[in-house]
């Protein structure tokens, strides 16, 4: 049970660190709304669509780890799939937030199981 507790706290702290570090880059992109700028490629639009879900998932993961983790994992897998299909390949940097999203899901445990302590 201690491993699950540690996993949850590692996921929370790392998730908030990712939000704090990457949110300025997201807004620094210029116009972070996807599909508005005709110069944006499909790669840009895929990730600009995924990032809000990733940020919200990390914040939501503090109270609802399973929901937040699934939001992060599905957003990253979806954007990775789009970029892989259009020929950009995998964005290796996004494997770190993907791992944190998985940690949120794993830290929750089985449905209905009450944590000790």
N, C-alpha and C positions, 0 to 999 in steps of 0.2 A: 504494500500500500504506500510505502514511502517513495518508491520509484514513481508512482503515478502522481503523487503530490509534487515531487521535484520536477517532473515533466511538465506539469501544469504551470508551475511558477517560471520555469525556463521559457515556456511558450509565451506566457504573459509579458515577461520583461523583454524578451527578444522582439515580440510583436510590436510593442509600444516603441522600442528603439527603432525598428524599421519605419514605423509611421513618422516618428519625429525626424528621422534622417532623410526620408524620401519624399515627404509631403512638400518641402520647399522646391525640390527638383520638379515635381509634378506641376506645381503652379508656376515655376520658372520656365516651363516649356513654352510659354506664350499664352496661347488660347488652348487650355487643356480640354476643351469640349471636342469629342470626336466627331468626324464627318462634317465639320463646319468649314474647315480650310481645305480648298481643293488641292493644295500642295501636299497634304498628308497622304502617305501611302497606306496600303491595307495593314502593313505592319504597325505603323503609328496608330491607326484607328483601333486596331485590336487591343493594343496595350493601354491606350487612353480610355478605352471602355472598361478594361479589367481593373485598372488601378483603383477607382473608387470602391469597387467591391472588395478589393484586397484591404484597403484602409479601413473600411467599415467592418469587415470581418475580424480584423485584428482588435479593433476597439470593442466590438460586440463579444469577442472571445473572453473578455474578462468576466462577463456575467453568464454567458451561454457558450461554453467552449466548443460544444459539438456543432452548433449552428455557425459560429464564427469560423471554425476550422473548415467546415464544408464550403462556406462562402469563398474562403481564400483558395482552397484546393480547386474548386470548380472554375473560378475565374482564371487562375493561372493555367490550368490544363486546357481550358477553352482557348485562351490567347496563344498558348504554345502550339496547339493544334492548328490554329489559323496560320500562324507564322511558318509552321513547318510545311503546311500544304502549299502556301504561296512561294515557297522556296528560300526563305530566310534561314531555315534551320532552327535549332533550339536555342533559346536565350538562356545560356548557362547561369547567368547572374540570378535569374528568377527561381533557381532550384533552392536557394536559401529560404525565401519566404514560403515556398512550397513545403519544405521540411518543417517549418514552424507551424503551418496550417495542419500538417499531419500530427504534430505533437499536440496541438489542441484537441484533435479528435481522439487520439490515444489516451490523453490524460483524463478524459471523461469517464472511461471505464464502461462496463456493461450497463444497459438501461435498467434503471430501478435500483442500482447498487448504491448503498449509502457509504460515503467515505468515513473512515475511522478517524477518531481524534476529535 
